Amino acid sequence: MADAGPIGLMRQDLRRQTALTREAVERADAADTPIGELRQQVAELARHADRIDAQLGSIDRLGALHEPEALASLRTRVDTLSATFIGVRAHLAQEEATRSDAELAETVERVRIETEALKSIRGADPLPDTDPRHGGAGEQNTGEPPRGPKGTG
């Protein structure tokens, strides 16, 4: 296929947008992200893209100079489809980020609760926050080694 001209590039971009969006929907569905009817709607958009691709192929074979109005109309439809595909992917990416943030916050909270429970079971933290050797907020770290008990350092 000689997709080197502007029509060919438009066709390639439309196919790429379609494929990327289908993949994004598949990934979201596999990750149990709620996608509602997006799978069916993206399939319908893909059918439109296939029809437009076929029409662009016909115009490319005939020569774009013979069909300038049809080409302009198809270009508008390609732009509309591309913007819609980009919007779907942006929505799915935002959903994934939101879910990831929520899952991370939940995990961090569970770890915090677990460490608090372990502290209460085992007693005081062996590395208290006040120990300057461990970056705590107690004595200021002067860069000197810590002194031992009185008379030893």
Backbone as JSON Lines, residues from 0, in Angstrom:
{"i":0,"aa":"M","n":[0.85,-1.18,0.0],"ca":[0.0,0.0,0.0],"c":[0.89,1.24,0.0]}
{"i":1,"aa":"A","n":[0.63,2.17,-0.87],"ca":[1.43,3.38,-0.98],"c":[0.8,4.48,-0.14]}
{"i":2,"aa":"D","n":[1.01,4.43,1.17],"ca":[0.41,5.39,2.1],"c":[1.37,6.53,2.4]}
{"i":3,"aa":"A","n":[2.03,7.09,1.37],"ca":[3.03,8.11,1.64],"c":[2.45,9.52,1.57]}
{"i":4,"aa":"G","n":[1.38,9.72,0.83],"ca":[0.82,11.06,0.67],"c":[-0.03,11.47,1.85]}
{"i":5,"aa":"P","n":[-0.6,12.68,1.77],"ca":[-1.4,13.19,2.89],"c":[-2.61,12.32,3.21]}
{"i":6,"aa":"I","n":[-3.22,11.75,2.2],"ca":[-4.37,10.87,2.46],"c":[-3.89,9.6,3.14]}
{"i":7,"aa":"G","n":[-2.78,9.06,2.67],"ca":[-2.22,7.87,3.3],"c":[-1.85,8.11,4.75]}
{"i":8,"aa":"L","n":[-1.27,9.27,5.04],"ca":[-0.92,9.6,6.42],"c":[-2.17,9.74,7.29]}
{"i":9,"aa":"M","n":[-3.22,10.32,6.7],"ca":[-4.48,10.46,7.43],"c":[-5.05,9.08,7.76]}
{"i":10,"aa":"R","n":[-4.97,8.18,6.8],"ca":[-5.47,6.82,7.02],"c":[-4.66,6.12,8.11]}
{"i":11,"aa":"Q","n":[-3.33,6.25,8.04],"ca":[-2.48,5.62,9.06],"c":[-2.79,6.16,10.45]}
{"i":12,"aa":"D","n":[-2.96,7.47,10.56],"ca":[-3.25,8.07,11.85],"c":[-4.6,7.58,12.38]}
{"i":13,"aa":"L","n":[-5.59,7.49,11.51],"ca":[-6.9,7.01,11.93],"c":[-6.82,5.56,12.42]}
{"i":14,"aa":"R","n":[-6.09,4.73,11.71],"ca":[-5.92,3.33,12.14],"c":[-5.18,3.26,13.48]}
{"i":15,"aa":"R","n":[-4.17,4.1,13.63],"ca":[-3.4,4.11,14.88],"c":[-4.28,4.56,16.05]}
{"i":16,"aa":"Q","n":[-5.06,5.61,15.84],"ca":[-5.96,6.09,16.9],"c":[-6.95,5.0,17.29]}
{"i":17,"aa":"T","n":[-7.48,4.31,16.3],"ca":[-8.45,3.24,16.56],"c":[-7.79,2.12,17.36]}
{"i":18,"aa":"A","n":[-6.62,1.68,16.93],"ca":[-5.93,0.58,17.62],"c":[-5.55,0.96,19.05]}
{"i":19,"aa":"L","n":[-5.03,2.16,19.24],"ca":[-4.64,2.59,20.59],"c":[-5.84,2.63,21.53]}
{"i":20,"aa":"T","n":[-6.98,3.07,21.0],"ca":[-8.17,3.17,21.84],"c":[-8.72,1.79,22.17]}
{"i":21,"aa":"R","n":[-8.73,0.9,21.2],"ca":[-9.17,-0.48,21.48],"c":[-8.28,-1.1,22.56]}
{"i":22,"aa":"E","n":[-6.97,-0.91,22.44],"ca":[-6.03,-1.46,23.44],"c":[-6.28,-0.85,24.81]}
{"i":23,"aa":"A","n":[-6.55,0.44,24.86],"ca":[-6.8,1.11,26.15],"c":[-8.06,0.54,26.81]}
{"i":24,"aa":"V","n":[-9.09,0.29,26.01],"ca":[-10.33,-0.29,26.56],"c":[-10.05,-1.71,27.06]}
{"i":25,"aa":"E","n":[-9.29,-2.48,26.31],"ca":[-8.95,-3.85,26.73],"c":[-8.18,-3.84,28.04]}
{"i":26,"aa":"R","n":[-7.18,-2.96,28.14],"ca":[-6.39,-2.86,29.37],"c":[-7.26,-2.46,30.56]}
{"i":27,"aa":"A","n":[-8.13,-1.49,30.34],"ca":[-9.0,-1.02,31.42],"c":[-9.94,-2.13,31.86]}
{"i":28,"aa":"D","n":[-10.48,-2.86,30.91],"ca":[-11.39,-3.96,31.25],"c":[-10.65,-5.06,31.99]}
{"i":29,"aa":"A","n":[-9.44,-5.37,31.55],"ca":[-8.64,-6.4,32.21],"c":[-8.27,-6.0,33.64]}
{"i":30,"aa":"A","n":[-8.15,-4.69,33.88],"ca":[-7.81,-4.19,35.22],"c":[-9.06,-3.95,36.06]}
{"i":31,"aa":"D","n":[-10.2,-4.42,35.57],"ca":[-11.48,-4.26,36.27],"c":[-11.87,-2.8,36.47]}
{"i":32,"aa":"T","n":[-11.41,-1.93,35.59],"ca":[-11.86,-0.54,35.62],"c":[-13.27,-0.51,35.05]}
{"i":33,"aa":"P","n":[-14.19,0.18,35.71],"ca":[-15.55,0.24,35.16],"c":[-15.54,0.99,33.83]}
{"i":34,"aa":"I","n":[-15.96,0.3,32.76],"ca":[-15.94,0.93,31.44],"c":[-17.34,1.1,30.86]}
{"i":35,"aa":"G","n":[-18.36,0.65,31.58],"ca":[-19.72,0.83,31.09],"c":[-19.89,0.25,29.7]}
{"i":36,"aa":"E","n":[-20.4,1.07,28.8],"ca":[-20.64,0.63,27.42],"c":[-19.53,1.06,26.47]}
{"i":37,"aa":"L","n":[-18.39,1.46,27.03],"ca":[-17.31,1.94,26.17],"c":[-16.86,0.92,25.14]}
{"i":38,"aa":"R","n":[-16.84,-0.36,25.51],"ca":[-16.41,-1.38,24.55],"c":[-17.29,-1.35,23.3]}
{"i":39,"aa":"Q","n":[-18.6,-1.31,23.49],"ca":[-19.52,-1.29,22.36],"c":[-19.41,0.03,21.59]}
{"i":40,"aa":"Q","n":[-19.27,1.12,22.32],"ca":[-19.18,2.42,21.66],"c":[-17.89,2.56,20.87]}
{"i":41,"aa":"V","n":[-16.79,2.05,21.41],"ca":[-15.52,2.1,20.67],"c":[-15.61,1.2,19.44]}
{"i":42,"aa":"A","n":[-16.28,0.06,19.56],"ca":[-16.47,-0.82,18.4],"c":[-17.26,-0.09,17.31]}
{"i":43,"aa":"E","n":[-18.28,0.66,17.72],"ca":[-19.07,1.42,16.75],"c":[-18.22,2.52,16.11]}
{"i":44,"aa":"L","n":[-17.43,3.21,16.91],"ca":[-16.53,4.22,16.36],"c":[-15.53,3.59,15.39]}
{"i":45,"aa":"A","n":[-15.05,2.4,15.72],"ca":[-14.09,1.7,14.85],"c":[-14.74,1.35,13.51]}
{"i":46,"aa":"R","n":[-16.02,0.97,13.54],"ca":[-16.73,0.7,12.27],"c":[-16.8,1.97,11.42]}
{"i":47,"aa":"H","n":[-17.07,3.11,12.06],"ca":[-17.07,4.38,11.33],"c":[-15.68,4.64,10.75]}
{"i":48,"aa":"A","n":[-14.66,4.4,11.56],"ca":[-13.29,4.62,11.1],"c":[-12.96,3.73,9.9]}
{"i":49,"aa":"D","n":[-13.42,2.49,9.94],"ca":[-13.17,1.57,8.81],"c":[-13.84,2.09,7.53]}
{"i":50,"aa":"R","n":[-15.08,2.59,7.67],"ca":[-15.78,3.13,6.49],"c":[-15.05,4.36,5.95]}
{"i":51,"aa":"I","n":[-14.63,5.23,6.85],"ca":[-13.92,6.44,6.41],"c":[-12.59,6.05,5.76]}
{"i":52,"aa":"D","n":[-11.91,5.06,6.33],"ca":[-10.65,4.59,5.76],"c":[-10.87,4.08,4.34]}
{"i":53,"aa":"A","n":[-11.94,3.31,4.14],"ca":[-12.24,2.8,2.8],"c":[-12.54,3.95,1.83]}
{"i":54,"aa":"Q","n":[-13.29,4.93,2.3],"ca":[-13.61,6.08,1.44],"c":[-12.35,6.87,1.11]}
{"i":55,"aa":"L","n":[-11.48,7.04,2.09],"ca":[-10.21,7.73,1.83],"c":[-9.37,6.95,0.83]}
{"i":56,"aa":"G","n":[-9.39,5.62,0.94],"ca":[-8.66,4.79,-0.01],"c":[-9.18,4.99,-1.43]}
{"i":57,"aa":"S","n":[-10.49,5.08,-1.57],"ca":[-11.09,5.32,-2.9],"c":[-10.66,6.67,-3.45]}
{"i":58,"aa":"I","n":[-10.73,7.68,-2.62],"ca":[-10.34,9.02,-3.07],"c":[-8.85,9.04,-3.42]}
{"i":59,"aa":"D","n":[-8.05,8.34,-2.65],"ca":[-6.61,8.3,-2.92],"c":[-6.35,7.66,-4.27]}
{"i":60,"aa":"R","n":[-7.09,6.61,-4.58],"ca":[-6.9,5.94,-5.88],"c":[-7.39,6.81,-7.03]}
{"i":61,"aa":"L","n":[-8.48,7.53,-6.82],"ca":[-9.02,8.38,-7.88],"c":[-8.2,9.66,-8.06]}
{"i":62,"aa":"G","n":[-7.63,10.09,-6.98],"ca":[-6.9,11.36,-7.0],"c":[-7.7,12.39,-6.23]}
{"i":63,"aa":"A","n":[-7.09,12.97,-5.24],"ca":[-7.77,13.91,-4.35],"c":[-8.24,15.15,-5.09]}
{"i":64,"aa":"L","n":[-7.61,15.47,-6.2],"ca":[-8.01,16.66,-6.94],"c":[-9.4,16.53,-7.52]}
{"i":65,"aa":"H","n":[-9.87,15.31,-7.76],"ca":[-11.19,15.1,-8.35],"c":[-12.3,15.16,-7.31]}
{"i":66,"aa":"E","n":[-11.98,15.04,-6.05],"ca":[-12.99,14.98,-4.99],"c":[-12.64,15.91,-3.82]}
{"i":67,"aa":"P","n":[-12.42,17.21,-4.05],"ca":[-11.98,18.06,-2.94],"c":[-13.02,18.21,-1.83]}
{"i":68,"aa":"E","n":[-14.31,18.29,-2.19],"ca":[-15.34,18.44,-1.16],"c":[-15.45,17.17,-0.32]}
{"i":69,"aa":"A","n":[-15.42,16.03,-0.98],"ca":[-15.51,14.76,-0.25],"c":[-14.3,14.6,0.67]}
{"i":70,"aa":"L","n":[-13.13,14.97,0.19],"ca":[-11.93,14.87,1.01],"c":[-12.02,15.79,2.23]}
{"i":71,"aa":"A","n":[-12.51,17.0,2.02],"ca":[-12.65,17.94,3.15],"c":[-13.63,17.39,4.18]}
{"i":72,"aa":"S","n":[-14.72,16.81,3.72],"ca":[-15.71,16.22,4.63],"c":[-15.1,15.04,5.4]}
{"i":73,"aa":"L","n":[-14.37,14.19,4.69],"ca":[-13.73,13.05,5.35],"c":[-12.67,13.5,6.35]}
{"i":74,"aa":"R","n":[-11.94,14.55,6.01],"ca":[-10.93,15.07,6.93],"c":[-11.59,15.54,8.23]}
{"i":75,"aa":"T","n":[-12.74,16.21,8.1],"ca":[-13.48,16.66,9.28],"c":[-13.93,15.47,10.12]}
{"i":76,"aa":"R","n":[-14.41,14.43,9.45],"ca":[-14.85,13.23,10.18],"c":[-13.68,12.52,10.85]}
{"i":77,"aa":"V","n":[-12.53,12.48,10.17],"ca":[-11.33,11.88,10.77],"c":[-10.93,12.67,12.01]}
{"i":78,"aa":"D","n":[-10.96,13.99,11.91],"ca":[-10.61,14.83,13.07],"c":[-11.57,14.59,14.23]}
{"i":79,"aa":"T","n":[-12.86,14.46,13.93],"ca":[-13.86,14.19,14.97],"c":[-13.61,12.85,15.63]}
{"i":80,"aa":"L","n":[-13.37,11.83,14.82],"ca":[-13.1,10.5,15.37],"c":[-11.81,10.51,16.21]}
{"i":81,"aa":"S","n":[-10.77,11.13,15.7],"ca":[-9.5,11.18,16.42],"c":[-9.67,11.87,17.77]}
{"i":82,"aa":"A","n":[-10.38,12.99,17.78],"ca":[-10.61,13.7,19.04],"c":[-11.42,12.84,20.01]}
{"i":83,"aa":"T","n":[-12.38,12.1,19.5],"ca":[-13.19,11.22,20.35],"c":[-12.33,10.1,20.91]}
{"i":84,"aa":"F","n":[-11.51,9.48,20.07],"ca":[-10.62,8.42,20.54],"c":[-9.66,8.95,21.6]}
{"i":85,"aa":"I","n":[-9.11,10.12,21.38],"ca":[-8.2,10.73,22.36],"c":[-8.94,10.98,23.67]}
{"i":86,"aa":"G","n":[-10.17,11.45,23.58],"ca":[-10.97,11.68,24.78],"c":[-11.24,10.41,25.57]}
{"i":87,"aa":"V","n":[-11.53,9.32,24.86],"ca":[-11.76,8.03,25.53],"c":[-10.49,7.59,26.26]}
{"i":88,"aa":"R","n":[-9.35,7.68,25.57],"ca":[-8.1,7.26,26.2],"c":[-7.74,8.15,27.39]}
{"i":89,"aa":"A","n":[-8.0,9.45,27.27],"ca":[-7.72,10.36,28.39],"c":[-8.59,10.0,29.59]}
{"i":90,"aa":"H","n":[-9.86,9.7,29.33],"ca":[-10.76,9.32,30.41],"c":[-10.27,8.04,31.09]}
{"i":91,"aa":"L","n":[-9.91,7.05,30.3],"ca":[-9.45,5.78,30.87],"c":[-8.14,5.97,31.64]}
{"i":92,"aa":"A","n":[-7.26,6.81,31.14],"ca":[-6.0,7.07,31.86],"c":[-6.28,7.76,33.19]}
{"i":93,"aa":"Q","n":[-7.23,8.69,33.2],"ca":[-7.58,9.37,34.45],"c":[-8.21,8.39,35.44]}
{"i":94,"aa":"E","n":[-9.07,7.52,34.94],"ca":[-9.69,6.5,35.8],"c":[-8.61,5.61,36.42]}
{"i":95,"aa":"E","n":[-7.65,5.2,35.59],"ca":[-6.57,4.34,36.08],"c":[-5.75,5.06,37.15]}
{"i":96,"aa":"A","n":[-5.44,6.33,36.91],"ca":[-4.66,7.1,37.88],"c":[-5.44,7.26,39.19]}
{"i":97,"aa":"T","n":[-6.73,7.53,39.1],"ca":[-7.55,7.69,40.29],"c":[-7.6,6.4,41.08]}
{"i":98,"aa":"R","n":[-7.81,5.29,40.38],"ca":[-7.85,3.99,41.06],"c":[-6.5,3.67,41.69]}
{"i":99,"aa":"S","n":[-5.43,3.96,40.97],"ca":[-4.09,3.68,41.48],"c":[-3.82,4.51,42.74]}
{"i":100,"aa":"D","n":[-4.2,5.78,42.71],"ca":[-4.03,6.64,43.89],"c":[-4.8,6.09,45.08]}
{"i":101,"aa":"A","n":[-6.04,5.68,44.83],"ca":[-6.88,5.15,45.91],"c":[-6.28,3.86,46.47]}
{"i":102,"aa":"E","n":[-5.82,2.99,45.57],"ca":[-5.22,1.72,46.02],"c":[-3.95,1.98,46.81]}
{"i":103,"aa":"L","n":[-3.14,2.93,46.36],"ca":[-1.91,3.26,47.08],"c":[-2.23,3.82,48.47]}
{"i":104,"aa":"A","n":[-3.18,4.74,48.54],"ca":[-3.55,5.31,49.84],"c":[-4.07,4.23,50.78]}
{"i":105,"aa":"E","n":[-4.84,3.31,50.25],"ca":[-5.36,2.21,51.07],"c":[-4.23,1.32,51.58]}
{"i":106,"aa":"T","n":[-3.28,1.01,50.71],"ca":[-2.14,0.18,51.11],"c":[-1.29,0.89,52.16]}
{"i":107,"aa":"V","n":[-1.02,2.16,51.95],"ca":[-0.23,2.93,52.91],"c":[-0.93,2.94,54.26]}
{"i":108,"aa":"E","n":[-2.24,3.14,54.27],"ca":[-2.98,3.16,55.53],"c":[-2.93,1.79,56.22]}
{"i":109,"aa":"R","n":[-3.07,0.71,55.46],"ca":[-2.98,-0.63,56.06],"c":[-1.6,-0.87,56.66]}
{"i":110,"aa":"V","n":[-0.55,-0.43,55.97],"ca":[0.81,-0.59,56.49],"c":[0.97,0.24,57.77]}
{"i":111,"aa":"R","n":[0.45,1.45,57.79],"ca":[0.54,2.29,58.98],"c":[-0.16,1.62,60.15]}
{"i":112,"aa":"I","n":[-1.35,1.1,59.92],"ca":[-2.1,0.42,60.98],"c":[-1.33,-0.8,61.47]}
{"i":113,"aa":"E","n":[-0.77,-1.56,60.56],"ca":[-0.02,-2.76,60.93],"c":[1.21,-2.4,61.75]}
{"i":114,"aa":"T","n":[1.94,-1.37,61.34],"ca":[3.13,-1.0,62.1],"c":[2.76,-0.48,63.48]}
{"i":115,"aa":"E","n":[1.66,0.25,63.58],"ca":[1.2,0.71,64.9],"c":[0.83,-0.49,65.78]}
{"i":116,"aa":"A","n":[0.18,-1.47,65.18],"ca":[-0.19,-2.67,65.94],"c":[1.05,-3.41,66.4]}
{"i":117,"aa":"L","n":[2.04,-3.54,65.54],"ca":[3.28,-4.21,65.92],"c":[4.01,-3.45,67.03]}
{"i":118,"aa":"K","n":[4.01,-2.13,66.95],"ca":[4.63,-1.33,68.01],"c":[3.95,-1.59,69.35]}
{"i":119,"aa":"S","n":[2.64,-1.64,69.33],"ca":[1.92,-1.83,70.6],"c":[2.14,-3.24,71.15]}
{"i":120,"aa":"I","n":[2.35,-4.21,70.27],"ca":[2.6,-5.58,70.72],"c":[4.02,-5.73,71.24]}
{"i":121,"aa":"R","n":[4.97,-5.18,70.54],"ca":[6.39,-5.36,70.86],"c":[6.95,-4.3,71.79]}
{"i":122,"aa":"G","n":[6.25,-3.26,72.02],"ca":[6.78,-2.19,72.87],"c":[7.32,-1.07,72.02]}
{"i":123,"aa":"A","n":[8.23,-0.33,72.59],"ca":[8.76,0.87,71.93],"c":[9.51,0.5,70.66]}
{"i":124,"aa":"D","n":[9.53,1.44,69.75],"ca":[10.25,1.3,68.49],"c":[11.74,1.2,68.78]}
{"i":125,"aa":"P","n":[12.44,0.17,68.25],"ca":[13.87,0.05,68.51],"c":[14.67,1.2,67.92]}
{"i":126,"aa":"L","n":[14.14,1.93,66.97],"ca":[14.8,3.1,66.38],"c":[13.9,4.31,66.61]}
{"i":127,"aa":"P","n":[13.89,4.84,67.8],"ca":[12.96,5.93,68.09],"c":[13.23,7.15,67.21]}
{"i":128,"aa":"D","n":[12.18,7.93,67.01],"ca":[12.29,9.12,66.17],"c":[13.24,10.15,66.73]}
{"i":129,"aa":"T","n":[13.58,10.05,68.01],"ca":[14.44,11.06,68.63],"c":[15.91,10.74,68.48]}
{"i":130,"aa":"D","n":[16.26,9.6,67.93],"ca":[17.67,9.22,67.78],"c":[18.24,9.92,66.55]}
{"i":131,"aa":"P","n":[19.2,10.85,66.72],"ca":[19.72,11.62,65.58],"c":[20.43,10.76,64.56]}
{"i":132,"aa":"R","n":[20.91,9.59,64.94],"ca":[21.59,8.72,63.97],"c":[20.62,8.21,62.91]}
{"i":133,"aa":"H","n":[19.35,8.32,63.18],"ca":[18.34,7.79,62.25],"c":[17.48,8.89,61.68]}
{"i":134,"aa":"G","n":[17.97,10.11,61.68],"ca":[17.28,11.21,61.04],"c":[16.03,11.66,61.77]}
{"i":135,"aa":"G","n":[15.96,11.41,63.06],"ca":[14.78,11.78,63.82],"c":[14.77,13.26,64.14]}
{"i":136,"aa":"A","n":[13.76,13.68,64.9],"ca":[13.58,15.09,65.21],"c":[14.11,15.45,66.59]}
{"i":137,"aa":"G","n":[14.89,14.57,67.21],"ca":[15.38,14.82,68.57],"c":[16.55,15.78,68.55]}
{"i":138,"aa":"E","n":[17.67,15.38,69.12],"ca":[18.86,16.22,69.19],"c":[19.32,16.58,67.79]}
{"i":139,"aa":"Q","n":[19.94,17.73,67.68],"ca":[20.45,18.13,66.38],"c":[21.68,17.33,66.04]}
{"i":140,"aa":"N","n":[21.79,16.97,64.79],"ca":[22.96,16.23,64.34],"c":[24.06,17.24,64.04]}
{"i":141,"aa":"T","n":[25.14,17.19,64.81],"ca":[26.24,18.14,64.63],"c":[27.31,17.61,63.71]}
{"i":142,"aa":"G","n":[27.16,16.41,63.25],"ca":[28.17,15.8,62.4],"c":[29.21,15.05,63.21]}
{"i":143,"aa":"E","n":[29.19,15.21,64.55],"ca":[30.12,14.5,65.41],"c":[29.49,13.16,65.79]}
{"i":144,"aa":"P","n":[30.34,12.16,66.05],"ca":[29.77,10.88,66.47],"c":[29.06,11.05,67.8]}
{"i":145,"aa":"P","n":[28.02,10.29,68.03],"ca":[27.29,10.41,69.29],"c":[28.19,10.04,70.46]}
{"i":146,"aa":"R","n":[27.99,10.73,71.57],"ca":[28.79,10.48,72.77],"c":[28.14,9.37,73.57]}
{"i":147,"aa":"G","n":[28.99,8.61,74.22],"ca":[28.51,7.54,75.08],"c":[28.08,8.1,76.43]}
{"i":148,"aa":"P","n":[27.86,7.24,77.4],"ca":[27.5,7.7,78.74],"c":[28.6,8.59,79.3]}
{"i":149,"aa":"K","n":[28.26,9.39,80.3],"ca":[29.22,10.35,80.89],"c":[30.53,9.66,81.22]}
{"i":150,"aa":"G","n":[31.58,10.33,80.85],"ca":[32.9,9.84,81.17],"c":[33.47,8.91,80.13]}
{"i":151,"aa":"T","n":[32.7,8.52,79.11],"ca":[33.23,7.59,78.1],"c":[33.43,8.28,76.77]}
{"i":152,"aa":"G","n":[32.99,9.48,76.62],"ca":[33.16,10.04,75.3],"c":[33.15,11.46,75.34]}
